[in-house]
Amino acid sequence: MFTLKEWARRAALGTLLAATALLGGCASAYLDGSTKEIAAAQFKKPPAPAPVQVLFDFQTKGVANAQATAMLRDRVSAQVKASGMFSEVGSAAVPNGAVLSITLNNVPLTDNAFSKGFVTGLTFGLAGSQVSDGYICTATYRASGDAAPVVKQARHAIHTTMGAAATPGNATKMPNLQEAAFQMTNQVVSNVLNDISQDPSFK
């Protein structure tokens, strides 16, 4: 469970926080179980790994979200380093010009999240509600030279319940929204990295 104060500090990660900010009480975060983490050991490693520049951008409904980007950038970069797919990973341009761009776009999956939360507040939690946020991760790898980019995409979701709502199916309860966001990012990024590594164009 996490309080209104904790939600306010993490407003960069959710589209449903406007509703929660008007409510007392607390909410519970659940990580959707449809997308699983793929271990780096399963990635296909190139015979001669090359250095790469990593660019990460978090978006909310397609609009750049600087606060969330700053919170997750180092974690994503560390994950790319641990993948074993590249000899060097950094934020600066590399001599061969290779670039890996990863964008994580937060899009609402539940209509009328505000009104659902408002009803929950009016009934003091007796009428539960659930809202879901979707995350679309797009990774684009551009190697040196004129090779066509390798583009892969994966999706994930975080569900939040308020009041007496039932537990979402196929989901794992998380300690708080921040931990849900961290694990969601790790899992969805692992999927796009694996897909890039398995692509014949990735050498």
N, C-alpha and C positions, 0 to 999 in steps of 0.2 A: 504494500500500500504506500502511496506517496501523497503528501499534502499539497494544498494550494500553493504554499510558498515554494516548494520544490518544483512544481509545474511552472511557476513564473520564471524561475531561473533557466528553464530549459525550453522556453517558448520558441526557440529557433527550430525545433525539431517537429513540431506538430501543427496541423491545420485545425485541430479541434480544441486548441487551448482557449480560444475566445469564449467558448461556452463554459469551459471549466472555470475560468477566471471569475464568473459570476456566481459560482456555487461554493458553498462550504463543503464539508465532507471530504471524501477522498475518492480516488479512482484506482483501478488495477490494470496493469499492462500485460498483454499476452503476445508472445512471438508466434506468428503463424508457422505451422509445421510443414508446409508444402515445399519450402525451399531448404535443402539441407547443405551443410558445409561439405566441401570437397577438399580432402587433405592435399597439401602441396605435393606429397609423395606420389599422387596419381597424375600430376601434370606431366606432360611430355616435354622433356628438356631438350633444347637444341644442342647439336654436337659442339658448337662453338658459340656460347652465349655472348651477346653484345651488350654494351651499355645502353641505357634508355633514360630519357627525361620523362618524369611522371607529372602529369597535371591532373588535379582533382578539383571538382566543383560540385557542391551540393546546391540543389535548386528546390524551390517550393512552387509548385504549379508552373514550372518552366522559368521562374525568375531566380536569379542568383541570390543565395542566402549566405552572406559572408560569415555570420556567426557560426552556423552549423559547419560550413566549410573549414573554418579554423579549428573547430573541435575535432573533426574527423580526419583532416589531411594527413597528419603524422601517422595515424593508425593505418590508413590505407597505404601510405608509402612503405611502412614497415612490412605490411603484408605482401606487397609486390617484391620487396627485397628477399623475404623468406620463401618466395615461390621457387627460386632457383632457375628462373627463366632468363635472367639477365645477369651479366657480369658486374654491372654497377647500376645503382638506382639513385637518382637525385632530382632536385627541382630545377637545376640549371640545364641549359642546352648541352648536349654531348657531341663529341667530334663527328660521329657518324650521322647525326641529325635524327636519330630514331626518337619517336615520341609515343608515349602511352597516355591517352586521355581517358579519364574515368569520370562520368557524370552520374550522380545519384539524384533522381528527381522524385520529390514527395508529392503524391497526388491523392486527393481524398477518394475513398471508395464508398463512403456512406453519405447519402444525400441528407440534407437538413440536420447536420450534426448539432448546430446551435439550438434548434427547436427541441431536439431530443434531450439535450442536456438541461434545457430550461424546464421541461416537464419533470425531469427527475428532481430538480431543485424544488419545484413547487410542491411535490409530494413527499419531500424530506427523505428521499431515497427509496420509498416504497415502490415506486414505478421505476424499474431499472432500465438502462439503455446501453447500447453498444455502438461505438463508432470505430471505423477502420481506416487506416492510412495505408495507401499503397506506395511502393518504392520501385522505380524503374531504373535499373543500373545499365548504362551503356558504356562499353569500353571500345575505344578505337586505337588500334596499333598501326603506326606509320613507320615502316622501316626506312633505312637510308635508300637513296636513289628514287627511281620512278615507280616502285612497286605499288600496286593497289593496296589501300588500307584494309586491315582486317577488323571487321566490326561485329561485336557480339553483344547480346542483351539478355538480362535476367530480371526477374521480378520477385518481390517479397512483400510482406505486409505486417503491420503491428495493429492489434485490436485493443481497444480500451473500453472497459466496462465501468459504469457508474450506477450507484444504487443497487437494487436487488436484481440486476441482470444475470442471466445464466452464464456459466463459463463457456467461452467460445470453443467449438469443436476443433480438433486437430490443432491445438495451440498449447504453448507452454507458458505458464505464469512466470513473470519476471519480477525481480526485486523492485525495479523502478523503471521509468521511461528511458532514462539515460542508458542503463544496462541493456534494455531492449534494443535501443538504437545501435549500440556498439555491436551486439551480437548479430543483428540484422545486417549491418554493413559488412561484417566479416564473412557472413554466409553468402550474401549475394555477390560480393566481389570475388569470392573463391570460385563461384560458378562461371563468371565471365573470364577469369584468368584461365581456368581449365579449358574453356571453349576455345580461347585464343591459342593455347598451347597445342591443342589437338588439330588445329586448322593446318592443312598442307602448306598454306602460304606463309606460315610462321616458321622462320628458319634462323 
